[in-house]
Amino acid sequence: MRILVTGGAGYIGSHTCLQLLKAGHEIIVFDNLLNGKEEALLRVRDLAGCSFPFYADDLRDREAVERVFREHDIEAVIHFAGSKAVGESVRLPLDYYFNNVYGTLVLCDTMKRAGVQKMVFSSSATVYGMPSRCPIDETFPLTALNPYGRSKLMIEDILRDLSQSDPKWSIALLRYFNPIGAHRSGLIGEDPSGPPNNLLPCVTQVAVGKLPCLAVYGNDYPTPDGTAIRDYLHVEDLAAGHLKAVAKLSSLYGVEAYNLGTGRGWSVLEVVRAFEKATGRRVPYEIRDRRPGDAPIVFADPGKAERELGWTATRGLEEMCQDAWRWQSRNPNGYEVAVTAGAERLSS
């Protein structure tokens, strides 16, 4: 299948692009490089052993989006592109609505005009707000606690309305929990733009010496060790979920949501201890006050994805930590420099 991947130069996008190529799909990548890195795509090309078109453009630029559809016979879209930091969204809500929601409107309108009606959308478990119980399945009430989450929920609503207006649309909404880890090669991984917002990039940056210690927000939650519990899944498992969703599009009409998670949770301190055990690196931390809006426990019920997509997460926490450390230790400054001695500079 010929697939347009928006946001394909980002963390999850780059891993998915590689798996798509390995599976025999053709891809076209569209990314404004706000969060993504072109170097990630160069490394994807090297790992896959093949090239693909890349457009360094913005979804809000209608002419740029229309040009891609004119130049390629696109069959489906995987839509990753969007701003993604919760804290930043609180400070810059208009930026998030303009980038995430308006960009999606331009994309969907262009798809409609081009007769392309198959999409996998990168949603988020943030659409569940503050869940009253766990595990969380897809029937839980939808709400959101911040502009980032609201932008994802708005897009889901837009896609549901679009599908109701025309039953030919086939849309899979993938609600991610907490992706971590990296490709086993150590060549592609998570490279945050600015200070990291998520747990494991903070852990790996402490271990590599870029941060002095890990901030643990709250140790008085009603959990076994007092720290918050989340559902962490390997980014490679998450990428595989997108391939399963693409395969499902041929028999799916309308909109279906799927949780992608492991179905169990680990506390912040459990992740720290697992990382230390897997890597032999000490991770000093300090306890700070809870962050407003953080739920004590959040983990998925991924049963629907298993039943309908044939997808399950297969990698454990130790492997996630090992792969994340392999990426960070070989790329202490992310994609800014080549990997450690012995690895050749990648090129297109």
LOMARSE-141604 format. One record per residue (C-alpha): residue in three letters; y, x, z. Coordinates in steps of 0.1 Angstrom, whole numbers, padded with zeros to 4 digits, always signed. Example, Ala and Ser with C-alpha at 12.3 -4.5 7.8 and 13.67 -1.06 7.14 Angstrom:
2
Ala-0045+0123+0078 Ser-0011+0137+0071 
***
This chain:
348
Met+0000+0000+0000 Arg+0036+0012-0007 Ile+0055+0009+0026 Leu+0091+0014+0035 Val+0094+0029+0069 Thr+0128+0025+0085 Gly+0135+0049+0113 Gly+0106+0070+0101 Ala+0121+0103+0113 Gly+0120+0092+0149 Tyr+0094+0098+0176 Ile+0071+0068+0169 Gly+0081+0066+0133 Ser+0071+0102+0124 His+0036+0098+0140 Thr+0031+0065+0122 Cys+0042+0081+0089 Leu+0016+0108+0092 Gln-0012+0083+0100 Leu-0001+0061+0070 Leu-0003+0091+0047 Lys-0037+0102+0061 Ala-0049+0067+0055 Gly-0039+0068+0018 His-0007+0047+0019 Glu+0024+0056+0000 Ile+0056+0057+0021 Ile+0093+0057+0016 Val+0113+0068+0047 Phe+0148+0055+0054 Asp+0166+0069+0084 Asn+0202+0076+0093 Leu+0191+0105+0116 Leu+0210+0091+0146 Asn+0178+0094+0167 Gly+0154+0109+0142 Lys+0152+0145+0129 Glu+0147+0155+0093 Glu+0126+0185+0105 Ala+0101+0160+0118 Leu+0096+0147+0083 Leu+0092+0182+0069 Arg+0064+0188+0094 Val+0048+0154+0086 Arg+0048+0165+0049 Asp+0031+0198+0059 Leu+0005+0181+0081 Ala-0003+0154+0055 Gly-0003+0178+0026 Cys+0019+0155+0004 Ser+0055+0146-0001 Phe+0073+0113-0001 Pro+0108+0100-0008 Phe+0134+0102+0021 Tyr+0167+0084+0022 Ala+0192+0096+0048 Asp+0211+0063+0049 Asp+0220+0035+0073 Leu+0206+0000+0073 Arg+0241-0014+0077 Asp+0250+0000+0043 Arg+0238-0029+0021 Glu+0241-0009-0012 Ala+0220+0019+0002 Val+0193-0005+0013 Glu+0194-0024-0021 Arg+0191+0010-0039 Val+0158+0017-0022 Phe+0143-0016-0032 Arg+0155-0011-0068 Glu+0140+0023-0070 His+0106+0015-0055 Asp+0081-0013-0058 Ile+0078-0018-0020 Glu+0050-0040-0007 Ala+0057-0041+0030 Val+0081-0027+0056 Ile+0075-0011+0090 His+0109-0015+0108 Phe+0115+0011+0135 Ala+0152+0018+0130 Gly+0175+0010+0159 Ser+0192+0024+0189 Lys+0169+0025+0219 Ala+0183+0036+0252 Val+0186+0009+0279 Gly+0214+0027+0299 Glu+0234+0034+0268 Ser+0231-0002+0257 Val+0248-0013+0289 Arg+0277+0010+0282 Leu+0279+0003+0244 Pro+0266-0033+0239 Leu+0285-0039+0206 Asp+0271-0007+0191 Tyr+0236-0020+0199 Tyr+0241-0054+0185 Phe+0258-0041+0154 Asn+0232-0014+0147 Asn+0200-0032+0157 Val+0208-0068+0149 Tyr+0231-0065+0119 Gly+0210-0037+0104 Thr+0180-0059+0106 Leu+0199-0088+0090 Val+0208-0066+0060 Leu+0172-0054+0057 Cys+0157-0089+0059 Asp+0182-0103+0033 Thr+0174-0075+0010 Met+0137-0080+0014 Lys+0141-0117+0007 Arg+0160-0110-0025 Ala+0134-0085-0036 Gly+0105-0108-0028 Val+0091-0085-0001 Gln+0078-0107+0027 Lys+0055-0085+0048 Met+0069-0067+0079 Val+0057-0050+0110 Phe+0086-0050+0136 Ser+0090-0024+0164 Ser+0097-0047+0193 Ser+0094-0039+0230 Ala+0080-0050+0263 Thr+0116-0054+0275 Val+0115-0088+0259 Tyr+0096-0099+0290 Gly+0125-0092+0313 Met+0114-0090+0350 Pro+0078-0102+0348 Ser+0066-0122+0378 Arg+0030-0110+0376 Cys+0008-0085+0357 Pro-0009-0080+0334 Ile+0016-0095+0309 Asp+0002-0114+0279 Glu+0021-0126+0248 Thr+0025-0161+0263 Phe+0048-0149+0290 Pro+0084-0164+0289 Leu+0108-0142+0269 Thr+0140-0130+0284 Ala+0159-0097+0286 Leu+0179-0078+0312 Asn+0201-0055+0291 Pro+0217-0054+0256 Tyr+0188-0032+0242 Gly+0162-0058+0253 Arg+0184-0086+0241 Ser+0188-0070+0207 Lys+0150-0069+0203 Leu+0146-0105+0214 Met+0174-0116+0191 Ile+0156-0099+0162 Glu+0123-0115+0172 Asp+0141-0149+0171 Ile+0156-0141+0137 Leu+0122-0133+0123 Arg+0107-0164+0138 Asp+0135-0185+0122 Leu+0130-0167+0089 Ser+0093-0174+0089 Gln+0098-0211+0097 Ser+0122-0214+0067 Asp+0096-0199+0043 Pro+0059-0198+0052 Lys+0052-0170+0028 Trp+0066-0145+0053 Ser+0040-0124+0072 Ile+0054-0107+0103 Ala+0037-0088+0131 Leu+0058-0082+0162 Leu+0045-0052+0181 Arg+0057-0051+0217 Tyr+0053-0016+0230 Phe+0049-0006+0266 Asn+0055+0031+0273 Pro+0046+0056+0246 Ile+0041+0092+0256 Gly+0023+0123+0243 Ala+0025+0140+0209 His+0005+0150+0179 Arg-0024+0173+0188 Ser-0010+0200+0165 Gly+0021+0204+0187 Leu+0042+0201+0155 Ile+0056+0167+0160 Gly+0066+0150+0193 Glu+0094+0134+0212 Asp+0128+0151+0209 Pro+0154+0130+0226 Ser+0190+0131+0214 Gly+0209+0142+0245 Pro+0194+0139+0281 Pro+0160+0122+0281 Asn+0158+0086+0294 Asn+0121+0083+0297 Leu+0097+0097+0323 Leu+0075+0122+0305 Pro+0102+0139+0284 Cys+0120+0145+0318 Val+0087+0159+0333 Thr+0081+0182+0303 Gln+0118+0194+0303 Val+0115+0203+0340 Ala+0082+0221+0333 Val+0098+0241+0305 Gly+0129+0250+0326 Lys+0155+0228+0308 Leu+0160+0205+0339 Pro+0160+0217+0375 Cys+0139+0189+0389 Leu+0127+0154+0381 Ala+0147+0124+0394 Val+0123+0097+0408 Tyr+0142+0064+0412 Gly+0128+0046+0442 Asn+0099+0053+0465 Asp+0099+0020+0484 Tyr+0084-0003+0458 Pro+0054-0024+0469 Thr+0029+0000+0452 Pro+0004+0024+0467 Asp+0027+0054+0467 Gly+0060+0035+0466 Thr+0070+0045+0431 Ala+0072+0022+0401 Ile+0041+0016+0379 Arg+0042+0014+0342 Asp+0017+0012+0313 Tyr+0017+0045+0294 Leu-0001+0049+0261 His-0005+0078+0237 Val+0019+0077+0207 Glu-0011+0084+0184 Asp-0027+0052+0197 Leu+0005+0034+0192 Ala+0008+0047+0156 Ala-0027+0035+0150 Gly-0017+0000+0161 His+0008+0000+0132 Leu-0019+0007+0107 Lys-0040-0021+0121 Ala-0010-0044+0119 Val-0003-0035+0083 Ala-0039-0043+0075 Lys-0035-0077+0092 Leu-0005-0086+0071 Ser-0027-0095+0042 Ser-0043-0124+0061 Leu-0014-0133+0084 Tyr+0011-0160+0076 Gly+0040-0166+0099 Val+0048-0145+0130 Glu+0025-0131+0156 Ala+0033-0109+0186 Tyr+0009-0083+0199 Asn+0012-0062+0231 Leu+0003-0025+0226 Gly-0006-0010+0259 Thr-0036+0003+0278 Gly-0040-0026+0301 Arg-0035-0005+0333 Gly-0006+0011+0350 Trp+0002+0045+0365 Ser+0029+0052+0391 Val+0056+0078+0386 Leu+0039+0102+0410 Glu+0005+0096+0395 Val+0019+0108+0362 Val+0035+0138+0378 Arg+0002+0148+0395 Ala-0017+0142+0362 Phe+0007+0164+0343 Glu+0005+0192+0369 Lys-0033+0190+0368 Ala-0035+0190+0330 Thr-0011+0218+0325 Gly-0010+0239+0356 Arg+0028+0236+0357 Arg+0046+0225+0389 Val+0071+0197+0386 Pro+0095+0196+0415 Tyr+0111+0162+0421 Glu+0137+0145+0443 Ile+0138+0108+0454 Arg+0168+0088+0444 Asp+0179+0052+0449 Arg+0162+0025+0427 Arg+0179+0017+0394 Pro+0191-0019+0391 Gly+0168-0040+0371 Asp+0137-0018+0374 Ala+0105-0039+0380 Pro+0080-0026+0406 Ile+0049-0030+0383 Val+0047-0036+0345 Phe+0015-0033+0325 Ala+0001-0051+0295 Asp-0027-0074+0287 Pro-0037-0060+0253 Gly-0065-0084+0247 Lys-0049-0102+0217 Ala-0044-0069+0198 Glu-0081-0061+0204 Arg-0093-0095+0193 Glu-0071-0100+0163 Leu-0062-0064+0151 Gly-0093-0046+0162 Trp-0070-0022+0182 Thr-0075-0005+0216 Ala-0059+0025+0232 Thr-0084+0053+0234 Arg-0067+0082+0251 Gly-0064+0088+0288 Leu-0035+0100+0309 Glu-0047+0136+0311 Glu-0048+0139+0273 Met-0014+0123+0270 Cys+0000+0149+0294 Gln-0017+0178+0276 Asp-0004+0168+0242 Ala+0031+0162+0255 Trp+0031+0197+0271 Arg+0017+0214+0240 Trp+0046+0199+0220 Gln+0073+0208+0246 Ser+0060+0243+0253 Arg+0058+0252+0216 Asn+0092+0235+0209 Pro+0113+0241+0240 Asn+0145+0231+0221 Gly+0128+0203+0201 Tyr+0132+0204+0163 Glu+0161+0229+0165 Val+0139+0259+0161 Ala+0105+0266+0145 Val+0074+0266+0167 Thr+0063+0297+0185 Ala+0052+0329+0168 Gly+0024+0325+0143 Ala+0035+0292+0129 Glu+0052+0293+0095 Arg+0084+0276+0088 Leu+0077+0242+0073 Ser+0093+0232+0040 Ser+0092+0203+0016 
***
